[in-house]
Amino acid sequence: MIAYLRGTVIHVGHDGVVVDVGGVGYEVLLDRLTLSAIEGDGAAVGLFVRTVVRDDAITLYGFPQALGREVFDFLVTVTGIGPRLASQILGGMPLKDLVRAVRDKDVRALATLPGVGRKLAERLALELSEKFLALAVEAEGDERGAGRAGGVLDDVRSALLNLGFGAREVEAAVRSLDPADGEGLEDLIRRAIAALQTRS
């Protein structure tokens, strides 16, 4: 199964690209936001890939980040969402905003996504909000401030989940943190654990 491709774009279509990898051209479907970032023919690209096998076709969907592929995999588990629609949803808003909207069960925001009405938005929130709590999101430009803060907090979230704390409790503890200048990862983890123990 193809998981990653690195090569040169030799054709840009309306819903994807053809990537030349060692003389072999791979057709890869992309969401709207990813496709708009492709510079054109001759551009060097690296894409994480999800290979979807059907009776009549083998289709490659590409993502600039591994996280995008992970979100795609979650989306297609929801009734009514196939690979094509999942790709459209990923192209409907920046990845960090999509993950946050599902985590927070923001049905209004989810309903604005292409191909998603209110009922499907409610299903997305219901079925995936808990799972999305555990995703390590690169929240660059997060409302808490600098990209560094978002990245450090993601590391804290991941560490707490690996320690066996529940996803909901972890998310509440991480949201309560406000990294101070010079505060390291270990200090933040200690503060988060203290917050979790206080809540229990």
C-alpha positions as CSV (number, residue, x, y, z in Angstrom):
1,M,0.0,0.0,0.0
2,I,1.3,3.5,-0.9
3,A,1.7,5.6,2.2
4,Y,3.9,8.5,1.0
5,L,5.1,10.0,-2.3
6,R,7.9,12.4,-3.0
7,G,8.4,13.7,-6.5
8,T,7.7,16.3,-9.1
9,V,4.3,17.6,-10.2
10,I,3.9,17.0,-14.0
11,H,0.2,17.9,-14.2
12,V,-2.3,19.9,-12.1
13,G,-5.9,19.0,-12.6
14,H,-9.1,20.3,-11.2
15,D,-9.1,17.9,-8.3
16,G,-5.6,16.6,-8.0
17,V,-2.1,16.2,-9.5
18,V,0.1,13.7,-11.3
19,V,3.3,13.2,-9.4
20,D,6.4,11.8,-11.2
21,V,8.3,9.5,-8.8
22,G,11.3,7.9,-10.5
23,G,9.7,8.0,-13.9
24,V,6.3,6.6,-12.8
25,G,3.3,9.0,-12.7
26,Y,0.9,8.7,-9.8
27,E,-2.5,10.4,-9.9
28,V,-3.2,11.8,-6.4
29,L,-6.5,13.5,-5.5
30,L,-6.2,16.5,-3.2
31,D,-8.5,18.7,-1.2
32,R,-9.2,22.2,-2.4
33,L,-6.8,23.9,0.1
34,T,-3.9,21.6,-0.6
35,L,-4.4,21.8,-4.4
36,S,-4.4,25.6,-4.2
37,A,-1.0,25.5,-2.5
38,I,0.6,23.5,-5.4
39,E,2.8,25.9,-7.3
40,G,2.2,24.2,-10.7
41,D,4.0,21.8,-13.1
42,G,7.6,21.2,-12.0
43,A,6.9,21.8,-8.3
44,A,8.5,19.4,-5.9
45,V,6.0,17.8,-3.5
46,G,5.9,15.4,-0.7
47,L,2.5,13.9,0.2
48,F,1.2,11.4,2.7
49,V,-1.2,9.1,0.9
50,R,-4.2,7.1,1.7
51,T,-4.8,4.3,-0.8
52,V,-8.5,3.6,-1.3
53,V,-9.2,0.3,-3.0
54,R,-12.6,-0.4,-4.6
55,D,-13.8,-3.1,-6.9
56,D,-13.5,-0.8,-10.0
57,A,-10.6,1.5,-9.0
58,I,-7.6,2.2,-6.8
59,T,-7.6,5.8,-5.8
60,L,-4.8,7.8,-4.0
61,Y,-5.7,10.7,-1.7
62,G,-2.9,13.0,-0.8
63,F,-2.3,15.1,2.3
64,P,0.6,17.5,3.2
65,Q,0.6,16.4,6.8
66,A,0.2,12.9,8.4
67,L,-2.5,14.5,10.6
68,G,-4.6,15.3,7.5
69,R,-4.5,11.6,6.6
70,E,-5.5,10.7,10.2
71,V,-8.5,13.1,10.1
72,F,-9.5,11.7,6.7
73,D,-9.5,8.2,8.1
74,F,-11.8,9.3,11.0
75,L,-14.1,11.1,8.6
76,V,-14.8,8.1,6.4
77,T,-15.9,6.1,9.4
78,V,-19.0,8.4,9.7
79,T,-22.1,7.1,8.0
80,G,-22.8,9.2,4.9
81,I,-19.1,10.3,4.4
82,G,-17.1,8.5,1.6
83,P,-13.6,9.3,0.5
84,R,-14.6,12.0,-1.9
85,L,-16.7,13.9,0.6
86,A,-14.1,13.5,3.3
87,S,-11.6,15.2,0.9
88,Q,-14.1,18.0,0.3
89,I,-14.5,18.5,4.0
90,L,-10.8,18.7,4.5
91,G,-10.7,21.5,1.9
92,G,-13.5,23.4,3.5
93,M,-11.4,25.0,6.3
94,P,-7.9,24.9,7.7
95,L,-7.1,21.6,9.3
96,K,-6.6,23.0,12.8
97,D,-10.0,24.8,12.6
98,L,-11.7,21.6,11.4
99,V,-10.3,19.6,14.3
100,R,-11.2,22.2,16.8
101,A,-14.8,22.5,15.4
102,V,-15.3,18.7,15.7
103,R,-13.7,18.6,19.2
104,D,-15.9,21.5,20.4
105,K,-19.0,20.1,18.7
106,D,-19.4,23.4,16.8
107,V,-22.3,22.2,14.6
108,R,-22.8,25.6,13.1
109,A,-19.2,25.8,11.8
110,L,-19.3,22.2,10.6
111,A,-22.6,22.7,8.7
112,T,-20.8,25.3,6.5
113,L,-18.4,22.7,5.1
114,P,-19.0,21.6,1.5
115,G,-21.5,18.7,1.3
116,V,-22.3,18.9,5.0
117,G,-25.7,19.9,6.1
118,R,-26.9,20.3,9.7
119,K,-27.8,16.6,10.2
120,L,-24.4,15.4,9.0
121,A,-22.7,18.1,11.0
122,E,-24.5,16.8,14.1
123,R,-23.4,13.3,13.3
124,L,-19.8,14.4,12.8
125,A,-19.8,16.1,16.2
126,L,-21.5,13.2,18.0
127,E,-19.3,10.4,16.5
128,L,-15.9,12.1,16.3
129,S,-15.7,14.7,19.1
130,E,-14.3,12.3,21.6
131,K,-11.8,10.8,19.2
132,F,-10.6,14.3,18.1
133,L,-9.7,15.2,21.7
134,A,-6.8,12.8,21.4
135,L,-5.4,14.2,18.1
136,A,-2.1,16.0,18.3
137,V,-3.0,19.2,16.4
138,E,-0.3,21.7,15.3
139,A,-2.2,24.7,16.5
140,E,0.1,27.4,14.9
141,G,-1.6,30.8,15.5
142,D,-3.7,29.3,18.2
143,E,-5.8,31.8,20.2
144,R,-3.5,31.3,23.2
145,G,-0.8,33.1,21.3
146,A,2.4,32.0,19.5
147,G,2.8,28.8,17.4
148,R,5.4,27.6,19.9
149,A,2.7,27.6,22.7
150,G,0.4,25.6,20.6
151,G,3.1,23.0,19.8
152,V,4.2,22.7,23.4
153,L,0.7,22.2,24.6
154,D,0.2,19.5,22.0
155,D,3.2,17.8,23.5
156,V,1.7,18.1,27.0
157,R,-1.6,16.6,25.7
158,S,0.2,13.7,24.1
159,A,2.3,13.0,27.2
160,L,-0.8,13.0,29.5
161,L,-2.7,10.7,27.2
162,N,0.3,8.3,27.1
163,L,0.2,8.3,31.0
164,G,-3.3,7.0,30.8
165,F,-5.4,10.0,31.7
166,G,-8.8,10.3,30.0
167,A,-9.1,12.4,26.8
168,R,-11.8,14.8,28.2
169,E,-9.9,15.4,31.5
170,V,-6.6,16.0,29.5
171,E,-8.2,18.5,27.2
172,A,-9.6,20.5,30.2
173,A,-6.3,20.5,31.9
174,V,-4.4,21.5,28.8
175,R,-6.8,24.4,28.1
176,S,-6.2,25.7,31.6
177,L,-2.5,26.1,31.0
178,D,-0.9,29.4,29.9
179,P,2.8,28.8,29.2
180,A,5.0,31.3,30.8
181,D,8.2,32.5,29.1
182,G,11.0,30.0,29.6
183,E,8.7,27.3,31.0
184,G,9.7,23.9,29.8
185,L,7.7,20.9,28.8
186,E,8.3,19.0,32.0
187,D,7.1,22.0,34.1
188,L,3.9,22.2,32.0
189,I,3.3,18.5,32.4
190,R,3.7,18.7,36.2
191,R,1.3,21.6,36.3
192,A,-1.2,19.7,34.2
193,I,-1.0,16.6,36.3
194,A,-1.5,18.7,39.4
195,A,-4.6,20.2,37.8
196,L,-5.9,16.7,36.9
197,Q,-5.3,15.4,40.5
198,T,-7.1,18.5,41.9
199,R,-10.1,17.8,39.6
200,S,-10.3,14.1,40.6
